[in-house]
Amino acid sequence: MSVIGFDDLPFAEHAHPRLTTVHQDLKRGAAALVEFLFRQLDGEETSSAILPVTIIGLESSV
């Protein structure tokens, strides 16, 4: 069994074994959200976006 966290939270560094985590680029996500909101406010068509994530493999998943 593997345990995986999300958002690379600071308290996870205290876990033993070290917690594998999914990291997302918050600045990129925030920029995409702002662009989405401005398009909606301008009355433009909007659609969903899939943003990349990185899996940081540590000791909790082998």
CHARMM-style PDB file with segment names, atoms N, HN, CA, C and O in Angstrom:
ATOM      1  N   MET     1       0.841  -1.159   0.000  1.00  0.00      PROA
ATOM      2  CA  MET     1       0.000   0.000   0.000  1.00  0.00      PROA
ATOM      3  C   MET     1       0.896   1.235   0.000  1.00  0.00      PROA
ATOM      4  O   MET     1       1.929   1.266   0.668  1.00  0.00      PROA
ATOM      5  N   SER     2       0.486   2.250  -0.759  1.00  0.00      PROA
ATOM      6  HN  SER     2      -0.354   2.225  -1.302  1.00  0.00      PROA
ATOM      7  CA  SER     2       1.197   3.524  -0.817  1.00  0.00      PROA
ATOM      8  C   SER     2       0.303   4.629  -0.302  1.00  0.00      PROA
ATOM      9  O   SER     2      -0.921   4.568  -0.417  1.00  0.00      PROA
ATOM     10  N   VAL     3       0.934   5.641   0.268  1.00  0.00      PROA
ATOM     11  HN  VAL     3       1.929   5.691   0.362  1.00  0.00      PROA
ATOM     12  CA  VAL     3       0.211   6.821   0.742  1.00  0.00      PROA
ATOM     13  C   VAL     3       0.795   8.017   0.003  1.00  0.00      PROA
ATOM     14  O   VAL     3       2.011   8.205  -0.034  1.00  0.00      PROA
ATOM     15  N   ILE     4      -0.086   8.823  -0.584  1.00  0.00      PROA
ATOM     16  HN  ILE     4      -1.074   8.670  -0.553  1.00  0.00      PROA
ATOM     17  CA  ILE     4       0.357   9.979  -1.353  1.00  0.00      PROA
ATOM     18  C   ILE     4      -0.408  11.203  -0.885  1.00  0.00      PROA
ATOM     19  O   ILE     4      -1.631  11.166  -0.750  1.00  0.00      PROA
ATOM     20  N   GLY     5       0.314  12.287  -0.639  1.00  0.00      PROA
ATOM     21  HN  GLY     5       1.308  12.317  -0.749  1.00  0.00      PROA
ATOM     22  CA  GLY     5      -0.303  13.544  -0.246  1.00  0.00      PROA
ATOM     23  C   GLY     5      -0.527  14.434  -1.459  1.00  0.00      PROA
ATOM     24  O   GLY     5      -0.180  14.060  -2.579  1.00  0.00      PROA
ATOM     25  N   PHE     6      -1.100  15.598  -1.243  1.00  0.00      PROA
ATOM     26  HN  PHE     6      -1.383  15.902  -0.333  1.00  0.00      PROA
ATOM     27  CA  PHE     6      -1.364  16.542  -2.322  1.00  0.00      PROA
ATOM     28  C   PHE     6      -0.991  17.937  -1.870  1.00  0.00      PROA
ATOM     29  O   PHE     6      -1.255  18.305  -0.725  1.00  0.00      PROA
ATOM     30  N   ASP     7      -0.390  18.711  -2.733  1.00  0.00      PROA
ATOM     31  HN  ASP     7      -0.176  18.412  -3.663  1.00  0.00      PROA
ATOM     32  CA  ASP     7      -0.005  20.107  -2.538  1.00  0.00      PROA
ATOM     33  C   ASP     7       1.332  20.286  -1.834  1.00  0.00      PROA
ATOM     34  O   ASP     7       1.689  21.415  -1.498  1.00  0.00      PROA
ATOM     35  N   ASP     8       2.078  19.225  -1.599  1.00  0.00      PROA
ATOM     36  HN  ASP     8       1.788  18.308  -1.872  1.00  0.00      PROA
ATOM     37  CA  ASP     8       3.421  19.368  -1.036  1.00  0.00      PROA
ATOM     38  C   ASP     8       3.393  20.242   0.225  1.00  0.00      PROA
ATOM     39  O   ASP     8       4.194  21.165   0.367  1.00  0.00      PROA
ATOM     40  N   LEU     9       2.467  19.940   1.130  1.00  0.00      PROA
ATOM     41  HN  LEU     9       1.816  19.190   1.015  1.00  0.00      PROA
ATOM     42  CA  LEU     9       2.264  20.747   2.333  1.00  0.00      PROA
ATOM     43  C   LEU     9       3.450  20.659   3.287  1.00  0.00      PROA
ATOM     44  O   LEU     9       4.050  19.593   3.420  1.00  0.00      PROA
ATOM     45  N   PRO    10       3.800  21.761   3.955  1.00  0.00      PROA
ATOM     46  CA  PRO    10       4.980  21.805   4.819  1.00  0.00      PROA
ATOM     47  C   PRO    10       4.986  20.759   5.935  1.00  0.00      PROA
ATOM     48  O   PRO    10       6.043  20.214   6.253  1.00  0.00      PROA
ATOM     49  N   PHE    11       3.826  20.468   6.538  1.00  0.00      PROA
ATOM     50  HN  PHE    11       2.967  20.911   6.280  1.00  0.00      PROA
ATOM     51  CA  PHE    11       3.827  19.521   7.655  1.00  0.00      PROA
ATOM     52  C   PHE    11       4.166  18.105   7.201  1.00  0.00      PROA
ATOM     53  O   PHE    11       4.515  17.266   8.031  1.00  0.00      PROA
ATOM     54  N   ALA    12       4.073  17.823   5.919  1.00  0.00      PROA
ATOM     55  HN  ALA    12       3.790  18.505   5.245  1.00  0.00      PROA
ATOM     56  CA  ALA    12       4.365  16.487   5.403  1.00  0.00      PROA
ATOM     57  C   ALA    12       5.839  16.121   5.576  1.00  0.00      PROA
ATOM     58  O   ALA    12       6.185  14.940   5.574  1.00  0.00      PROA
ATOM     59  N   GLU    13       6.700  17.114   5.722  1.00  0.00      PROA
ATOM     60  HN  GLU    13       6.418  18.073   5.723  1.00  0.00      PROA
ATOM     61  CA  GLU    13       8.123  16.815   5.900  1.00  0.00      PROA
ATOM     62  C   GLU    13       8.403  16.109   7.222  1.00  0.00      PROA
ATOM     63  O   GLU    13       9.485  15.554   7.412  1.00  0.00      PROA
ATOM     64  N   HSD    14       7.435  16.126   8.135  1.00  0.00      PROA
ATOM     65  HN  HSD    14       6.556  16.577   7.980  1.00  0.00      PROA
ATOM     66  CA  HSD    14       7.598  15.461   9.426  1.00  0.00      PROA
ATOM     67  C   HSD    14       7.111  14.013   9.419  1.00  0.00      PROA
ATOM     68  O   HSD    14       7.258  13.300  10.412  1.00  0.00      PROA
ATOM     69  N   ALA    15       6.539  13.586   8.311  1.00  0.00      PROA
ATOM     70  HN  ALA    15       6.420  14.165   7.505  1.00  0.00      PROA
ATOM     71  CA  ALA    15       6.012  12.215   8.212  1.00  0.00      PROA
ATOM     72  C   ALA    15       7.166  11.222   8.071  1.00  0.00      PROA
ATOM     73  O   ALA    15       8.200  11.520   7.472  1.00  0.00      PROA
ATOM     74  N   HSD    16       6.961  10.050   8.634  1.00  0.00      PROA
ATOM     75  HN  HSD    16       6.122   9.808   9.120  1.00  0.00      PROA
ATOM     76  CA  HSD    16       7.944   8.977   8.478  1.00  0.00      PROA
ATOM     77  C   HSD    16       7.183   7.712   8.138  1.00  0.00      PROA
ATOM     78  O   HSD    16       6.357   7.289   8.947  1.00  0.00      PROA
ATOM     79  N   PRO    17       7.399   7.091   7.019  1.00  0.00      PROA
ATOM     80  CA  PRO    17       8.383   7.443   5.992  1.00  0.00      PROA
ATOM     81  C   PRO    17       7.998   8.743   5.280  1.00  0.00      PROA
ATOM     82  O   PRO    17       6.850   9.184   5.337  1.00  0.00      PROA
ATOM     83  N   ARG    18       8.991   9.347   4.606  1.00  0.00      PROA
ATOM     84  HN  ARG    18       9.923   8.989   4.559  1.00  0.00      PROA
ATOM     85  CA  ARG    18       8.740  10.614   3.915  1.00  0.00      PROA
ATOM     86  C   ARG    18       7.612  10.440   2.903  1.00  0.00      PROA
ATOM     87  O   ARG    18       7.576   9.458   2.161  1.00  0.00      PROA
ATOM     88  N   LEU    19       6.697  11.399   2.881  1.00  0.00      PROA
ATOM     89  HN  LEU    19       6.727  12.197   3.484  1.00  0.00      PROA
ATOM     90  CA  LEU    19       5.453  11.299   2.135  1.00  0.00      PROA
ATOM     91  C   LEU    19       5.635  11.692   0.668  1.00  0.00      PROA
ATOM     92  O   LEU    19       6.079  12.796   0.355  1.00  0.00      PROA
ATOM     93  N   THR    20       5.279  10.760  -0.223  1.00  0.00      PROA
ATOM     94  HN  THR    20       4.918   9.863   0.031  1.00  0.00      PROA
ATOM     95  CA  THR    20       5.199  11.079  -1.642  1.00  0.00      PROA
ATOM     96  C   THR    20       4.075  12.084  -1.810  1.00  0.00      PROA
ATOM     97  O   THR    20       3.052  11.976  -1.135  1.00  0.00      PROA
ATOM     98  N   THR    21       4.242  13.066  -2.701  1.00  0.00      PROA
ATOM     99  HN  THR    21       5.073  13.154  -3.249  1.00  0.00      PROA
ATOM    100  CA  THR    21       3.234  14.113  -2.827  1.00  0.00      PROA
ATOM    101  C   THR    21       3.034  14.519  -4.278  1.00  0.00      PROA
ATOM    102  O   THR    21       3.914  14.334  -5.118  1.00  0.00      PROA
ATOM    103  N   VAL    22       1.878  15.066  -4.553  1.00  0.00      PROA
ATOM    104  HN  VAL    22       1.163  15.216  -3.871  1.00  0.00      PROA
ATOM    105  CA  VAL    22       1.566  15.645  -5.857  1.00  0.00      PROA
ATOM    106  C   VAL    22       1.730  17.153  -5.706  1.00  0.00      PROA
ATOM    107  O   VAL    22       1.073  17.774  -4.871  1.00  0.00      PROA
ATOM    108  N   HSD    23       2.607  17.735  -6.512  1.00  0.00      PROA
ATOM    109  HN  HSD    23       3.142  17.230  -7.190  1.00  0.00      PROA
ATOM    110  CA  HSD    23       2.899  19.167  -6.430  1.00  0.00      PROA
ATOM    111  C   HSD    23       2.273  19.864  -7.628  1.00  0.00      PROA
ATOM    112  O   HSD    23       2.393  19.401  -8.762  1.00  0.00      PROA
ATOM    113  N   GLN    24       1.597  20.992  -7.363  1.00  0.00      PROA
ATOM    114  HN  GLN    24       1.499  21.368  -6.442  1.00  0.00      PROA
ATOM    115  CA  GLN    24       1.046  21.787  -8.453  1.00  0.00      PROA
ATOM    116  C   GLN    24       1.629  23.188  -8.399  1.00  0.00      PROA
ATOM    117  O   GLN    24       1.933  23.696  -7.320  1.00  0.00      PROA
ATOM    118  N   ASP    25       1.787  23.811  -9.555  1.00  0.00      PROA
ATOM    119  HN  ASP    25       1.540  23.397 -10.432  1.00  0.00      PROA
ATOM    120  CA  ASP    25       2.331  25.159  -9.649  1.00  0.00      PROA
ATOM    121  C   ASP    25       1.206  26.150  -9.341  1.00  0.00      PROA
ATOM    122  O   ASP    25       0.364  26.423 -10.196  1.00  0.00      PROA
ATOM    123  N   LEU    26       1.197  26.683  -8.125  1.00  0.00      PROA
ATOM    124  HN  LEU    26       1.881  26.461  -7.430  1.00  0.00      PROA
ATOM    125  CA  LEU    26       0.114  27.558  -7.689  1.00  0.00      PROA
ATOM    126  C   LEU    26       0.068  28.863  -8.478  1.00  0.00      PROA
ATOM    127  O   LEU    26      -1.017  29.373  -8.755  1.00  0.00      PROA
ATOM    128  N   LYS    27       1.226  29.410  -8.844  1.00  0.00      PROA
ATOM    129  HN  LYS    27       2.108  28.995  -8.619  1.00  0.00      PROA
ATOM    130  CA  LYS    27       1.238  30.658  -9.620  1.00  0.00      PROA
ATOM    131  C   LYS    27       0.612  30.440 -10.989  1.00  0.00      PROA
ATOM    132  O   LYS    27      -0.154  31.277 -11.466  1.00  0.00      PROA
ATOM    133  N   ARG    28       0.935  29.322 -11.618  1.00  0.00      PROA
ATOM    134  HN  ARG    28       1.558  28.642 -11.230  1.00  0.00      PROA
ATOM    135  CA  ARG    28       0.364  29.019 -12.930  1.00  0.00      PROA
ATOM    136  C   ARG    28      -1.148  28.802 -12.824  1.00  0.00      PROA
ATOM    137  O   ARG    28      -1.906  29.259 -13.679  1.00  0.00      PROA
ATOM    138  N   GLY    29      -1.576  28.111 -11.782  1.00  0.00      PROA
ATOM    139  HN  GLY    29      -0.960  27.741 -11.088  1.00  0.00      PROA
ATOM    140  CA  GLY    29      -2.996  27.880 -11.569  1.00  0.00      PROA
ATOM    141  C   GLY    29      -3.747  29.175 -11.305  1.00  0.00      PROA
ATOM    142  O   GLY    29      -4.847  29.374 -11.821  1.00  0.00      PROA
ATOM    143  N   ALA    30      -3.156  30.062 -10.500  1.00  0.00      PROA
ATOM    144  HN  ALA    30      -2.262  29.901 -10.081  1.00  0.00      PROA
ATOM    145  CA  ALA    30      -3.787  31.347 -10.199  1.00  0.00      PROA
ATOM    146  C   ALA    30      -3.894  32.197 -11.457  1.00  0.00      PROA
ATOM    147  O   ALA    30      -4.915  32.849 -11.679  1.00  0.00      PROA
ATOM    148  N   ALA    31      -2.851  32.198 -12.281  1.00  0.00      PROA
ATOM    149  HN  ALA    31      -2.022  31.669 -12.100  1.00  0.00      PROA
ATOM    150  CA  ALA    31      -2.874  32.968 -13.526  1.00  0.00      PROA
ATOM    151  C   ALA    31      -3.964  32.444 -14.464  1.00  0.00      PROA
ATOM    152  O   ALA    31      -4.662  33.232 -15.102  1.00  0.00      PROA
ATOM    153  N   ALA    32      -4.113  31.127 -14.549  1.00  0.00      PROA
ATOM    154  HN  ALA    32      -3.546  30.488 -14.030  1.00  0.00      PROA
ATOM    155  CA  ALA    32      -5.145  30.531 -15.397  1.00  0.00      PROA
ATOM    156  C   ALA    32      -6.532  30.909 -14.879  1.00  0.00      PROA
ATOM    157  O   ALA    32      -7.436  31.179 -15.671  1.00  0.00      PROA
ATOM    158  N   LEU    33      -6.705  30.930 -13.570  1.00  0.00      PROA
ATOM    159  HN  LEU    33      -5.971  30.710 -12.927  1.00  0.00      PROA
ATOM    160  CA  LEU    33      -7.986  31.294 -12.979  1.00  0.00      PROA
ATOM    161  C   LEU    33      -8.333  32.751 -13.264  1.00  0.00      PROA
ATOM    162  O   LEU    33      -9.470  33.058 -13.620  1.00  0.00      PROA
ATOM    163  N   VAL    34      -7.373  33.642 -13.113  1.00  0.00      PROA
ATOM    164  HN  VAL    34      -6.449  33.393 -12.823  1.00  0.00      PROA
ATOM    165  CA  VAL    34      -7.618  35.063 -13.383  1.00  0.00      PROA
ATOM    166  C   VAL    34      -7.993  35.261 -14.854  1.00  0.00      PROA
ATOM    167  O   VAL    34      -8.929  35.998 -15.164  1.00  0.00      PROA
ATOM    168  N   GLU    35      -7.268  34.606 -15.753  1.00  0.00      PROA
ATOM    169  HN  GLU    35      -6.508  34.007 -15.501  1.00  0.00      PROA
ATOM    170  CA  GLU    35      -7.587  34.700 -17.176  1.00  0.00      PROA
ATOM    171  C   GLU    35      -9.003  34.187 -17.445  1.00  0.00      PROA
ATOM    172  O   GLU    35      -9.759  34.806 -18.194  1.00  0.00      PROA
ATOM    173  N   PHE    36      -9.357  33.068 -16.839  1.00  0.00      PROA
ATOM    174  HN  PHE    36      -8.744  32.565 -16.231  1.00  0.00      PROA
ATOM    175  CA  PHE    36     -10.697  32.487 -16.977  1.00  0.00      PROA
ATOM    176  C   PHE    36     -11.770  33.472 -16.508  1.00  0.00      PROA
ATOM    177  O   PHE    36     -12.775  33.674 -17.189  1.00  0.00      PROA
ATOM    178  N   LEU    37     -11.550  34.084 -15.341  1.00  0.00      PROA
ATOM    179  HN  LEU    37     -10.734  33.920 -14.787  1.00  0.00      PROA
ATOM    180  CA  LEU    37     -12.533  35.027 -14.786  1.00  0.00      PROA
ATOM    181  C   LEU    37     -12.693  36.261 -15.672  1.00  0.00      PROA
ATOM    182  O   LEU    37     -13.813  36.719 -15.897  1.00  0.00      PROA
ATOM    183  N   PHE    38     -11.579  36.804 -16.177  1.00  0.00      PROA
ATOM    184  HN  PHE    38     -10.669  36.432 -15.994  1.00  0.00      PROA
ATOM    185  CA  PHE    38     -11.665  37.973 -17.057  1.00  0.00      PROA
ATOM    186  C   PHE    38     -12.405  37.633 -18.348  1.00  0.00      PROA
ATOM    187  O   PHE    38     -13.180  38.446 -18.853  1.00  0.00      PROA
ATOM    188  N   ARG    39     -12.169  36.439 -18.880  1.00  0.00      PROA
ATOM    189  HN  ARG    39     -11.539  35.779 -18.470  1.00  0.00      PROA
ATOM    190  CA  ARG    39     -12.892  36.039 -20.092  1.00  0.00      PROA
ATOM    191  C   ARG    39     -14.393  35.941 -19.815  1.00  0.00      PROA
ATOM    192  O   ARG    39     -15.204  36.373 -20.633  1.00  0.00      PROA
ATOM    193  N   GLN    40     -14.759  35.382 -18.678  1.00  0.00      PROA
ATOM    194  HN  GLN    40     -14.100  35.031 -18.013  1.00  0.00      PROA
ATOM    195  CA  GLN    40     -16.176  35.295 -18.333  1.00  0.00      PROA
ATOM    196  C   GLN    40     -16.790  36.678 -18.171  1.00  0.00      PROA
ATOM    197  O   GLN    40     -17.899  36.928 -18.644  1.00  0.00      PROA
ATOM    198  N   LEU    41     -16.072  37.581 -17.501  1.00  0.00      PROA
ATOM    199  HN  LEU    41     -15.171  37.378 -17.116  1.00  0.00      PROA
ATOM    200  CA  LEU    41     -16.571  38.940 -17.311  1.00  0.00      PROA
ATOM    201  C   LEU    41     -16.742  39.672 -18.638  1.00  0.00      PROA
ATOM    202  O   LEU    41     -17.627  40.517 -18.769  1.00  0.00      PROA
ATOM    203  N   ASP    42     -15.901  39.353 -19.622  1.00  0.00      PROA
ATOM    204  HN  ASP    42     -15.182  38.666 -19.515  1.00  0.00      PROA
ATOM    205  CA  ASP    42     -16.005  39.959 -20.952  1.00  0.00      PROA
ATOM    206  C   ASP    42     -17.065  39.279 -21.809  1.00  0.00      PROA
ATOM    207  O   ASP    42     -17.290  39.687 -22.949  1.00  0.00      PROA
ATOM    208  N   GLY    43     -17.718  38.249 -21.277  1.00  0.00      PROA
ATOM    209  HN  GLY    43     -17.535  37.918 -20.351  1.00  0.00      PROA
ATOM    210  CA  GLY    43     -18.768  37.554 -22.007  1.00  0.00      PROA
ATOM    211  C   GLY    43     -18.251  36.534 -23.011  1.00  0.00      PROA
ATOM    212  O   GLY    43     -19.009  36.066 -23.860  1.00  0.00      PROA
ATOM    213  N   GLU    44     -16.984  36.185 -22.927  1.00  0.00      PROA
ATOM    214  HN  GLU    44     -16.368  36.565 -22.237  1.00  0.00      PROA
ATOM    215  CA  GLU    44     -16.398  35.211 -23.846  1.00  0.00      PROA
ATOM    216  C   GLU    44     -16.723  33.787 -23.404  1.00  0.00      PROA
ATOM    217  O   GLU    44     -17.014  33.527 -22.237  1.00  0.00      PROA
ATOM    218  N   GLU    45     -16.663  32.880 -24.367  1.00  0.00      PROA
ATOM    219  HN  GLU    45     -16.426  33.092 -25.316  1.00  0.00      PROA
ATOM    220  CA  GLU    45     -16.820  31.454 -24.057  1.00  0.00      PROA
ATOM    221  C   GLU    45     -15.613  31.017 -23.226  1.00  0.00      PROA
ATOM    222  O   GLU    45     -14.486  31.437 -23.488  1.00  0.00      PROA
ATOM    223  N   THR    46     -15.855  30.186 -22.240  1.00  0.00      PROA
ATOM    224  HN  THR    46     -16.770  29.845 -22.028  1.00  0.00      PROA
ATOM    225  CA  THR    46     -14.754  29.647 -21.441  1.00  0.00      PROA
ATOM    226  C   THR    46     -14.885  28.135 -21.382  1.00  0.00      PROA
ATOM    227  O   THR    46     -15.969  27.575 -21.544  1.00  0.00      PROA
ATOM    228  N   SER    47     -13.762  27.498 -21.149  1.00  0.00      PROA
ATOM    229  HN  SER    47     -12.881  27.953 -21.017  1.00  0.00      PROA
ATOM    230  CA  SER    47     -13.766  26.050 -20.986  1.00  0.00      PROA
ATOM    231  C   SER    47     -12.794  25.695 -19.870  1.00  0.00      PROA
ATOM    232  O   SER    47     -12.052  26.545 -19.378  1.00  0.00      PROA
ATOM    233  N   SER    48     -12.812  24.462 -19.490  1.00  0.00      PROA
ATOM    234  HN  SER    48     -13.415  23.771 -19.890  1.00  0.00      PROA
ATOM    235  CA  SER    48     -11.931  24.037 -18.412  1.00  0.00      PROA
ATOM    236  C   SER    48     -10.493  23.931 -18.916  1.00  0.00      PROA
ATOM    237  O   SER    48     -10.240  23.881 -20.120  1.00  0.00      PROA
ATOM    238  N   ALA    49      -9.575  23.899 -17.983  1.00  0.00      PROA
ATOM    239  HN  ALA    49      -9.780  23.940 -17.006  1.00  0.00      PROA
ATOM    240  CA  ALA    49      -8.155  23.764 -18.313  1.00  0.00      PROA
ATOM    241  C   ALA    49      -7.563  22.642 -17.477  1.00  0.00      PROA
ATOM    242  O   ALA    49      -7.926  22.456 -16.315  1.00  0.00      PROA
ATOM    243  N   ILE    50      -6.668  21.913 -18.070  1.00  0.00      PROA
ATOM    244  HN  ILE    50      -6.373  22.064 -19.013  1.00  0.00      PROA
ATOM    245  CA  ILE    50      -5.937  20.878 -17.346  1.00  0.00      PROA
ATOM    246  C   ILE    50      -4.524  21.396 -17.139  1.00  0.00      PROA
ATOM    247  O   ILE    50      -3.789  21.637 -18.097  1.00  0.00      PROA
ATOM    248  N   LEU    51      -4.155  21.563 -15.880  1.00  0.00      PROA
ATOM    249  HN  LEU    51      -4.752  21.368 -15.101  1.00  0.00      PROA
ATOM    250  CA  LEU    51      -2.834  22.080 -15.551  1.00  0.00      PROA
ATOM    251  C   LEU    51      -1.921  20.931 -15.142  1.00  0.00      PROA
ATOM    252  O   LEU    51      -2.373  19.975 -14.511  1.00  0.00      PROA
ATOM    253  N   PRO    52      -0.649  21.013 -15.492  1.00  0.00      PROA
ATOM    254  CA  PRO    52       0.273  19.926 -15.157  1.00  0.00      PROA
ATOM    255  C   PRO    52       0.580  19.863 -13.666  1.00  0.00      PROA
ATOM    256  O   PRO    52       0.546  20.875 -12.966  1.00  0.00      PROA
ATOM    257  N   VAL    53       0.875  18.675 -13.202  1.00  0.00      PROA
ATOM    258  HN  VAL    53       0.903  17.853 -13.771  1.00  0.00      PROA
ATOM    259  CA  VAL    53       1.319  18.444 -11.830  1.00  0.00      PROA
ATOM    260  C   VAL    53       2.587  17.606 -11.878  1.00  0.00      PROA
ATOM    261  O   VAL    53       2.897  16.985 -12.895  1.00  0.00      PROA
ATOM    262  N   THR    54       3.304  17.596 -10.784  1.00  0.00      PROA
ATOM    263  HN  THR    54       3.052  18.101  -9.959  1.00  0.00      PROA
ATOM    264  CA  THR    54       4.510  16.793 -10.660  1.00  0.00      PROA
ATOM    265  C   THR    54       4.345  15.866  -9.464  1.00  0.00      PROA
ATOM    266  O   THR    54       3.937  16.304  -8.388  1.00  0.00      PROA
ATOM    267  N   ILE    55       4.658  14.599  -9.645  1.00  0.00      PROA
ATOM    268  HN  ILE    55       4.990  14.243 -10.519  1.00  0.00      PROA
ATOM    269  CA  ILE    55       4.640  13.672  -8.521  1.00  0.00      PROA
ATOM    270  C   ILE    55       6.054  13.578  -7.969  1.00  0.00      PROA
ATOM    271  O   ILE    55       6.991  13.212  -8.679  1.00  0.00      PROA
ATOM    272  N   ILE    56       6.189  13.911  -6.701  1.00  0.00      PROA
ATOM    273  HN  ILE    56       5.428  14.208  -6.125  1.00  0.00      PROA
ATOM    274  CA  ILE    56       7.491  13.861  -6.039  1.00  0.00      PROA
ATOM    275  C   ILE    56       7.518  12.548  -5.254  1.00  0.00      PROA
ATOM    276  O   ILE    56       6.960  12.446  -4.161  1.00  0.00      PROA
ATOM    277  N   GLY    57       8.171  11.563  -5.830  1.00  0.00      PROA
ATOM    278  HN  GLY    57       8.625  11.646  -6.717  1.00  0.00      PROA
ATOM    279  CA  GLY    57       8.209  10.233  -5.241  1.00  0.00      PROA
ATOM    280  C   GLY    57       9.205  10.149  -4.097  1.00  0.00      PROA
ATOM    281  O   GLY    57      10.405  10.340  -4.293  1.00  0.00      PROA
ATOM    282  N   LEU    58       8.707   9.865  -2.910  1.00  0.00      PROA
ATOM    283  HN  LEU    58       7.732   9.711  -2.751  1.00  0.00      PROA
ATOM    284  CA  LEU    58       9.570   9.698  -1.742  1.00  0.00      PROA
ATOM    285  C   LEU    58       9.337   8.310  -1.159  1.00  0.00      PROA
ATOM    286  O   LEU    58       9.030   7.380  -1.904  1.00  0.00      PROA
ATOM    287  N   GLU    59       9.471   8.152   0.120  1.00  0.00      PROA
ATOM    288  HN  GLU    59       9.720   8.908   0.725  1.00  0.00      PROA
ATOM    289  CA  GLU    59       9.503   6.818   0.731  1.00  0.00      PROA
ATOM    290  C   GLU    59       8.118   6.168   0.929  1.00  0.00      PROA
ATOM    291  O   GLU    59       8.041   4.956   1.130  1.00  0.00      PROA
ATOM    292  N   SER    60       7.029   6.948   0.878  1.00  0.00      PROA
ATOM    293  HN  SER    60       7.092   7.932   0.716  1.00  0.00      PROA
ATOM    294  CA  SER    60       5.733   6.358   1.174  1.00  0.00      PROA
ATOM    295  C   SER    60       5.124   5.611  -0.010  1.00  0.00      PROA
ATOM    296  O   SER    60       4.060   5.005   0.111  1.00  0.00      PROA
ATOM    297  N   SER    61       5.801   5.658  -1.149  1.00  0.00      PROA
ATOM    298  HN  SER    61       6.666   6.150  -1.247  1.00  0.00      PROA
ATOM    299  CA  SER    61       5.371   4.847  -2.301  1.00  0.00      PROA
ATOM    300  C   SER    61       6.614   4.297  -2.969  1.00  0.00      PROA
ATOM    301  O   SER    61       7.496   5.044  -3.392  1.00  0.00      PROA
ATOM    302  N   VAL    62       6.668   3.014  -3.055  1.00  0.00      PROA
ATOM    303  HN  VAL    62       5.951   2.407  -2.711  1.00  0.00      PROA
ATOM    304  CA  VAL    62       7.869   2.383  -3.622  1.00  0.00      PROA
ATOM    305  C   VAL    62       7.479   1.565  -4.831  1.00  0.00      PROA
ATOM    306  OT1 VAL    62       8.337   0.948  -5.462  1.00  0.00      PROA
TER     307      VAL     62
END
